[in-house]
Amino acid sequence: SETQKNLLVDMKFLFQSMFIFVRASTPSSPPHKIINRSLRWNIFYRQRGCDNHPFKCLCPGESSPFTWQEPTKPKKLTIRVGAGEWIES
């Protein structure tokens, strides 16, 4: 049987060379972490330009590790703030 692992891959350019760093992904060291420090508002977020992916929700006081859904698209987030559930329109 095949086992799957999540890996973090970074590319760095140095002078005329490209270095590729590969390391195991662990919950204790996510590449990014989103924290909702609000006392009363939910935060809804997804990667900008990834309209086919649903918004993820963080309730007040929650945090979550984050990785880009589409690594080749812009590394920016679309953020919405509100109460209850986010309804696409």
N, C-alpha and C positions, 0 to 999 in steps of 0.2 A: 504494500500500500504506500501511496505517496503522502508525505507530510508537507504542509505548507507553513511558511513563516513570513511574517511581515518584516520587511527590511527597509531601512532608511538609506537613501542614496543621495550623496552630495557631490556636486562637481565644482571644482575650483580651478581657475586659470592662474598660472604662475609663470611669468615670462612667456616662453613659447610652448609650454606644456599644459595639458589638462590632466588633473588628478581626479580620480573617482574614488570616493570613500564609501564603503558599504559597511553598515553595522546593523545589528539586530535591533528591532523596535521593541521597547518594553513599556508597560503602562506607567512605570515610575519616571521615565524620561521621554515624554512625547515630544515631537518636533515643535508643536505649538499647543497652547492651552488657552481656552476661553473661559473667563470667570465673570459671572453676573453678580456684581456687588450691589445691585439695586435691592431696596427693601420691599418693593411692591410690584415691579414690572418684569414681565417675561421678556427675554431677548430671543429673537428668531434670526437665524443666520444661515447663509450658504455662500459658496464661492461665486463671485460675480461672473456672469456669462454662462452659468451652469443651470439654466432654467429647467432642464429636465430632471434635476435633483430637487427633492423636497427641502423646505426649510427645516432646520433642526431647532429645537427649543430648549432654552435654559431657564428654569424657574429662579426666583430670587435666592441668592446664596449658593447656587449650584455652579459647578465647573465641569469642563469636559476636555479631554485631549482632542486635538484637531489635526487632521491631515487634509491636504488639498484633494478634492474629489477628482479634478482634472489637472494633472501636473503641468500640462502644456498651455493651459489658459492663464489669464492674468491672475497674479497672486494678490487678489483683493477680495474683501468680503462685502456682501450686501447684508445690511443689518436692519431689522425692524424691531421696534419696541412697542409692547402693548400688553393687554390683559387677556386671559383666556387663550383660545386657539387661534392660530393664523389661518385665514381662509384666503386661498388664491383667488384673484379676480382678473 
